[in-house]
Amino acid sequence: MKLGNLFRLLLLSMSLISLTCWPVLPGSAQAQELRIATSYKLMTLDPHYANLNENTSLLSHIYERLVYQDEHLDLKPSLAVSWRATSDTQWEFKLRGNVRFHDGSPFTADDVVYTIERIRDFVKSPSGGFRSYLTGIKAVSAPDPLTVVIDTSGNIPNLPLSFSSIFVMHRPGQGFQTTDELNAGRPPIGTGPYRFESWSSGEMLKLTRNEDYWGAKPAWKEVAFRVIESPAARVAALTTGDVDVADAIPARDVASLKQRGARIASISAARINFLQFDVERETLPGVTNKAGEPIPNPFKDVLVRRALAMATDRGILVEKILAGYGTAAAQVFPSGLPGTSANLKPEGPHYDEAKALLAKAGFPDGFNLVLAGPTGRYPGDGESLQAIAQSWARIGVAVQPAAFPFSVFNTKRAAGDYAVWYGGTSGEAVDIILDALLASPIPDRGTGALNFGHYRNHAFDEMLAKAESVQNGPERNKALADATDFVMADQPIIPLYHFHHIVGYGPRVASYVMHPRGWTTAMQTLPATE
């Protein structure tokens, strides 16, 4: 499956700069440890518990998927060597032979069956986890050790794409492994290129090369991921040579890093950063009138949501905060990708019109609110809160920015502590994000996993479901674009920008292949030689 020619034209820059400012290390890096400073804070070793990029990125060393999405977002064989629809309601996956888990046991179709059943029937994630990817699966069977047959309740033309997001686990002797058991210190068992060595939650993940890996042997013998949530600290660690790779480099630091001899790789992200409203509750924490008194939830009114969108200056976010390493957003994927709308264009701020909409909604003097978000997780996140607060002040909305480390922010958001917040998400395709972010939260269908604002629009749900029933191609893309036009007219979120992933690397690394999904892995990193 291809996401169009645009990604083939995305920048895959490896700006080569003199290494005179870096210590010169003799010999090949083949047998040495790769040290990576990452913004990703791995909170669990359960690959099915939370659908977060840190899990996808870091656990991809240990676990593998049936299908892999490469740096062009094309589907490639992984644990499955081929797949085909045998009818409108059945898919067949042929598995790779001679693959073994890290404990030496063979990989078989029964492990795939276990993985699907565990996600669908056992794991209880607070945000739905990966259940949305399995929506519509009626039955799964293993007619032989290297064949998986999946029966669906309807036509699911993008089922292989869904499996590019699901890690395959080994079936234990009996029952299902719990999240607590996986986090208790027992080494997680996968088929991936690296074996688990040790983990300190939120601090360090250490891996060692799987010498019996079925594919090409990884270049690095050992890998250490150091969780450094502060962007400045990651930049400092790269500058001093304490680490070889640092991800999520702030755009403002690119020039100085190049001057110091670092090399930079960047690519436009297949993701969206946005503001999300709580549209369900009657009153909200931190939302008051100008006298500080609680008021009814203003975000239930589409006029208020549109007014705030009109008063958001995306140009400042992209040009000033991201230093040009971003694209202003009007929908969930950058315009031009399959399923995006040609009608939606990011607009500059229109303060007079926005203020008039607020007055029409009953807020001529505006109101007060707390705008929450993470800091250090996404490029420009904390600074964006400040810039948005300044923009909204021009229409009478007084904003108190509240930025927290992502782990704190995520917990508070789940607890309902916020009224409006900054968020971000990535996905394999437009419909994946629409399903998770804007579709009504329906646990049985697995939709709305990231719809923390509890937005519900049943007409949109029907349009999206109809679009997803169409085979991949122009008709499906148009249906998705029409659904996007329809839902964005209701302004359930405010799209802000599609930032560019930026990674810096030092002299022990020869090159780094960027991935538009924002993954940070040792497999993307090639070592320098003598």
N, C-alpha and C positions, 0 to 999 in steps of 0.2 A: 504494500500500500504506500502511495506517495502523497506527500502533502504539497505537491506543486513545485514549480520551478523557483519560487521565491527563495526558499531555503537553500537551493543550490547556488544562489547568488549572494547568500549572506557572507559577510566578512569573516574570513578565517585567518586573521592576521597574526603573524609571528614576527613582531618588530625586532630585528636583530641589532643589538647594541653592544658596544665594546664591554668586555668583562674586566677591565683593568681595576675597577673598584671592588671586585669580589676576590676573596681568597681563592687561589688556584689549588685544586685538590688533585693529586696525582692518581693515575690508575683508572681502571674502569669502574663504573658505578654498578656493574652487573650484580656483584655480590654484596653490595652495601645496602644500608637502610635508607629508604625514602622517607623524608620527614615533611609532612603536610600540615600547614596551619589552616584549619577550616572553621568557617562560621557555623557549620552544621553541628548542632548539639544532639547527639544520639541519646535518646531517652529510654529506649527499649531495644532488646535483641529479638523481639517477636516481629517477624517480617510481615505479619498480617494485622497488626494491631492499629497502626496509625498510618494513614496515607499522607506522609510528609516527605519532602524532598531529602531531608537528612537520612531517613531510613532507606529510601530508594538509592541514594548515592552511596552511603557507607556499607549497607548490607549487601550491595551488589558484588562486593568482593567475595562474600561467603556463599550467597545463594544465587541461583540463576533462574531465568524465566524460560518458558517454552519458546517464546519469540523475542528477539531483541530489536529495539529501535535504534538505528545507527545515528551518526551525527547529521545525516540528511533527513532524519525521521522516516527513513525507509525501513520496512520490516525485513529482518534477516533471521535465518534459522539459528536456534540456540539449542535447547534441549529437545525441541521438535525440529525434525529435518524437513518436514513438509506438512501441509494442511490443505483441506479442500472441503467445500460444502457438498455433501452427498445428496442433499435435498434442501428445501426451504427451511426445514426444521431440524437439520442434523449436520454436524461437522465431524470430520475425522482428522485426527492428528497422528502422524507417524513420528515416533520418538527415536532419538539417537541411541545407538547401541554402544556397549562397552564403556558406559559412563558409571563412575562410582562416587558414592558419597565419601565424605572425609573419614568416616569410620570404616571404609572398605566395602560396605554393602552396595549391591548393584542398584542403579536407578532403574525403576520400572514404571509402567503405566499406573500401578497401584498407588504410587507416590503422588501422581497427578490427581487421582481420584480423592485421595486423602486431603490434599491441598484445597481442592474445591469444596469438599464437605466441611473442612475446618472453617474456612472463611464464611461459607453460606449458613452453617448450622450451629457453630460453636463460639467463635470469637465475638465478644460483645464490646466493640469499640465505642467510645462516647460520641465519635463523629461518623460512625458507620463504616470506618475502615475501608476495606476493598470490596465490600459487598455490592456496591453499585456496578462493578465490572462484571458481576455474575448474574445480573438481572435477566430473567428470562430463561435461565438454564433449568430444565425440568428434570433431567437425569444425566448421569455420567457413568460410563462403564469402561471396562478394560477387557476387550475380547481376547487379547493376547498381551504378553509383557511389553510390547513396543507399539501398541495401538491404543488410543483413547478415542472413544466415541461420545460425543456430547449431543444430547437431544434438547431442543429448545421449545418453548411454548409458542414461538412465532419466528418470523424471519429476522435474524440478527446478522446483517451483512458485515458488521465490523467486529465480530467476535475475536478473530486473531489479534486485532489491535488491543483488545482488552487484556489478552494474556501477555502482552508485552509489559504489563505493569505488575504482574503477579509472580512472586517468588515461589518456587516449588520446594516444599519441605519433605523430609523423609518420614514415612509412616512409622510410628513407634510400635512396640509389641501389642499394645492395647490402648484403646481410648484416644483422647486428644490431648496434646500437650497444652498446658495453660501458659498464659503470659508470665505469671509469677515463676513458674518452673523454668522458663527460658531465661528469665532475668536473674535467676538464683546463682549463676556462676558456672553451671554446666555448659561446656563448649557447644555452641550452636553447630549443627551438622548440615552442611550444604554440599553442592557439587562444584562450587565456584573455584576460581583460580587462586584464592587465598584461604588459608585456614585461620580460624580464630585462635588468638593467643591470650589476650587479656582485654578487659574493658573496665573503665572507671566512669560511671555514668556522668555525662556532661563534662568530662575532662580528657579522656584518652581512649583510643582504640588501637590495639596493636595486632598486627596480622603477620603471618609467615607464609611463604610461597607453598602452594599445593604442588608438590613434585610429581604427583600422579594425575595432574589435570589432563582431561581429555583433549583440550585444545592447545594452542600455542602457549608455551611456558612463559609466565610473566617475567619481565625484565628484572624486577627488583625482588631480592630474596626476602626482605622484611620491609614492612610499611608501618609507620607510626603516624596516626592522625592526632594532632593536638587541637582540642577545641579552644579557640581563642575568639570569643564573641566580639571583642572590641576591634573595629576595623583598624584603628591606629596601632593597636598592639600587633595585629597580623602584619601590617606594613613594616613595623619595626623589626619583627622577627625575621622577615624576609631580607630586610636591609642588612641586618647584622650577620646573616648566614646561619641563624639558628634553625631555620627551616629551608627546604628546597623549593616548596610551592606554597603559595598563599592564595586562597580563593576569595571571592567577593571583595575585590580591591575597589575602594572608592575612586570614582573617576577623578576627583580632585588630586589624588596622589599619583596618578599615572606619570605625569611629566617628571616629578622628582624621582620616582623609582627608575625611570629610564636614564636620568642623569647619573644615578648611582650604579648603573650597569645592569639593572634587572631587565629581563625581557617580558613582554606583555602579549597575551593572547586575548582576543575578545570576539564575541558573536552576539547577534541580536537574540533575545530570549523568546522562546515559545511559551509566554506566560503573560499574566496581567497583574498589575498592582492597582488597587482600587480602594474606595471608601465604601463601607457597608453600613446600612441602617438597621436598627431594630424596629420593625414595623408592626410588631405583634402586641406588645404590652401597652397598657393604657397610660401608665406613667413610666418615666425612665430615670435612672440614676444620673445625676449631674446636669439635668435639663431643667432650667428655671426661667422665670421672667426676669426682667432687669432688676426687680426688687429682691431676687433670690428665692422666690416662692415657686414650688413645684407647679408645673403646668401639664395639661394633657399631652400625650406623645405627638409632637408636631410632624414626625416622619410618616405618620399614617396618611398624610396629605401629599399627593403627588406634586402639587404646586410648590411645596416646601423643598422637596427633593430636587425638583428642576431648578429652583432658585439657587440652591447651594451648588448644583452642577454648573450653572451659568457663572457663578461667582468664583469658580476655581481657575486659577491661572496656571495652566499646564506648561506654558512657555517658560515660566520661571523654574518649574520643577526640572524640565528637561535641559534647558540651556545653562542655568546657573548651578543647580544642585547636582545634576548628573554630568555637567560639563560636556553636553552633547552626546554622551554615551547612553542614549535612550530615545524613544519615540513617543510622542503624545498619543494617548489612547482614546478611542471612542467605543471600543468593543473588546471582546475577550482575547482576540488574537490580532496581530498586526494585519492591517488591510492588505488584501491580495492573496491571502492564504485560502485554501479551499474551505468553504463554509462561511467566510466572512462577507459582510455586506459592503457594497460599493457606495451605499447611501449614507453611511455613518462616517462623519469626519469630525475630528477634534476641533473645537472652536475656542477662540480666545475668550477672555472674560467679558461679560456684558453686565456691568454692575447696576446700571439704571433699570434694565429689564428685570434683573434678579430681584432688586429691591421692590419693584412693582408687583412681582409675583408673591413675595412675602406679604406685602400689604393686602393683596387679594385673599391670601390664605388666613388673614386675621392677625398678622404679626408686623404691623407697620414700624414698630420700634425694634424688631428683632427679638432675640432671646439669648440666653446663656447656655453653653454646653461644654462638656468635657470631651475632647477628641483623643482617643487612646490609640496606641500603636506600639509595635516593637521597636527596639533600637539596636542596630548592629546586625539585624538579620538580612535586610534587603538594602541594596544601594539606595541611599537617599531617604531612608525611612524616617529617622528622627528629624532631619532637617525639613522633610516634606510637611510634617505636622506643623512646624513653625510657620512655613510659607503659607499653608492653607489657612492657618489662623489669621494671618495678616490679610489675606484676600477676603475672607468672610467678614472680617471686621468692617469692611467697606460697605456692607449691606446691613450692618447693625447686629450681626451674630457674633457675640463675644465668646471666643474659644479659649479654653484652658487646655493646652497640649499636655498629654500624660504618656510619656514613653517609658517602657519597661523592657528588661531582658525578655527574649521571646518566651522562655519557659514560664515566667511570671505572667506575661501578657496572655498567653494561651490558656493558662489556668483561670485567670480572671474572666476572660471572654466566655469560656465554657460555663462559668458560674453565673453569667448574666450581669456582670458588674459594669458593663459599658452600654451606652446608648448608640454611639456611632464610632467606628474604628477603621483604621488603616489595615489592609490585608493584602495578601498576595497568593497566587496559585499558578501552577503550571499544569499542562496536560498534553496528552498525545494528539488530540484533535479538538476542534471547536466544540463538538457535541459533548465531549467528555467534561469540559469545563462548564458548559451550560447545564449539564445534568447535575453536577456537584454544587455549583454556585447559585444558580437561579431557579432550578426546578423545585417544586414543592417538596419539603421533607417528608418522604414516605418510606419508612424503614423496610417494608416488605419489598419495595421496588429498588431500594438502595439509592434513591435520588435525594438530593439536598444535603449531602454529607458536609458541605462547606457553607450551607445556607444558614449561618448562625443568626441572621436577622429574621428568620421564619417568614420570609416573603412567600406568598402563595398567589399564583395566577394560573387558574386551571385551563384557560384558553391557551396560554403559552405551553403548559404541560402537554396538551393535546397536539399542538403544532410541532413540538419537539419530538414527541413520540412518533408522529407520522413521518417526520423527516428521517428519523433513525431507522425506519422500516424500509427505506429506499436503498437500493444497491448503490455502492460507491460510484460517483460520477457526477456530471453536471446537474442532473435533476436533484440529487441529494444535496449538493452544495447550495443550490438555489433555495431549497426548502429550509435549510439551516439558516441561510442569510435572511429569509423572510421571517423566520422565528426570532432571529436576533433583532431585526428592525422592530418587530412587534413588542418584544419585552423591554428593549431599551427606551421606547417611548414612555414607558411607565417609570423609568429611572430608579430601579431597585438598588442599583449601585452607581457610584461615580467612577468610571474608568479614569485612571490617572496617567499611567505610562507603561510602556514595555521597555524595561531597562535592558542594557547590554551586559551580559556576563563578562567579567574581567578577571583574569587570573595572571598573577606574576610568578616568575620562576627564575631560579638562580643558575650558577655555572655548572652544577652537577646534572642539570637537566638539558637535554639537547632540543627537545620540542614538546609542546603540549597541544593535544588535539581538543579543541573546544566542542562542547555538545550544547545544542540550543535548549535542552531541558535543564541545564545548569548542574549537571552531575559533576562531582569531583572524585576521580578515581585514580588509582595507581596505573590502571590499564591505559589511561590517556596520556601517560607520562613516559617519554622515552629518555633513557639515561645518556649522558655524554660519555664519550670514550676518550682514550688518550689522544 
